[in-house]
Amino acid sequence: MSARFYLPVPFRAGDTIELPEDVSRHAGLAKRMRDGEAITLFDGKGASAAGTLTFKSGRAFCEMKETFQKSAPKLKLTLIQALIAQEKLDFVLEKATELGVSKIVICPTKRSVVELSGARREKRLAQWVLKVTAACEQSGNDFVPEVLWADSLEVALNAASDEVKWILSPDQSSPLAIKGVSSAAFAVGPEGGFTDEELEIAIKSGFKPALLGPRILRTETAGLVALTVAQREAGDLH
């Protein structure tokens, strides 16, 4: 697979486009690419272009040979992830993107051990967006997921408009049921899980408690397993 770079602009076969400075630097210095190498650009919404890379005066250009448009995923998946430690959250963002999640909403919960606010939160949000974009470049996913912050779990839950909505809890007995739907949301708690009060709020918001299996999964595992099950049911994974 040729090197892939995110570039949210219109693509047209036959055009030559100058790549932004950060992309030029990444292609030339980090990836050590040279004139004539194949390159793929994608806009994060399903459109992509295959072309040839050239360098002029320290800047990179792509001569677009062919353009493509992928259909939107059959199943739109939302992951509502409780705020957790940075390393674990970065892992969740990367792997959820590889699995084709459409939206990731991060929110503080009663048992979250991390606190974010103000400029620090905005900086982290920008880093999260870069993380999912890089995961799309690596994995071949042409749809960059939306990454949002919600000020509370209740706000995140009430904003979910998916066809089916599940809150994952090891104390429940109902398995996931997601066949024949076009969208699904999964809420995942922090390291200590959701409180009883939070479970009640979720149920009032239309979420159904669900169990993924006989074993207790870590917060960085549970959401990824749920996404995998959903994509398997939708035929996205074989």
C-alpha positions, 0 to 999 in steps of 0.5 A, a space after each residue: 500500500 502506498 503512503 497515505 496522507 490526510 488532506 481535506 480538499 477536493 480531488 480531481 484526476 490530472 491536477 497537481 496539488 501542493 501538499 501542506 508544509 507539515 505533510 511535505 516534511 513528514 513525507 520527505 523527512 520522516 518517511 524519506 520518500 523520493 520523487 516518483 513514489 506512489 502516494 494516496 491522499 484522502 479527505 476523511 469523508 470517503 474520497 481519495 486520490 492516487 498519484 505521484 509525489 514530486 519535490 520542488 524547492 523543499 516542498 512536496 507535490 502530488 500529481 493525481 492520477 485517479 480519484 475514488 469515492 467510497 460509500 459511507 459505512 453501513 453501520 455508524 458506530 459511536 463510542 462514548 468513552 469515559 476519560 481515562 489515563 492518557 496512554 490507555 485513551 490513546 490506545 482506544 482512539 487508535 484501535 477504535 479508528 482502525 475498527 471503523 468507529 464513526 464518532 468518539 465522545 470523551 467525557 468525565 465520569 464519577 470514577 474518572 481519575 483524570 481531570 481536564 479543563 481549559 487550555 489543557 483540555 483543548 490541547 488534548 482534544 487537538 492531540 486526539 484528533 491527530 491520533 485518529 487521523 494518523 490511525 486512518 493514514 496507517 489503517 487505510 480507513 478513508 473516514 476520519 471519525 469525529 472526536 468530541 468532548 462532553 462536559 459530563 456523562 449525562 450530556 454525552 448520553 443525551 446527545 446520542 441519537 443512535 438506533 440502539 444504545 448500550 451501556 457496558 457493565 459486567 454486572 448485567 446479563 443481557 448480551 449485545 443485539 445489533 443485527 439489522 440496525 444502521 447505527 449503534 452507540 456504546 458507553 464504556 466506563 473508566 477503570 472503576 466502572 460506572 456508578 449505580 447512579 450513572 447506570 440509572 441515568 443511562 437507562 433513562 437516556 435510552 441506553 440498555 445495560 449489556 454484558 460482553 461475556 463471562 470475563 471482566 474487561 478493562 476499560 481500554 478493551 471493552 469498547 474495542 470488543 463491542 465495536 468488533 462484535 458490531 462490525 462482525 454482525 454488520 459484515 465489515 469483519 470476516 
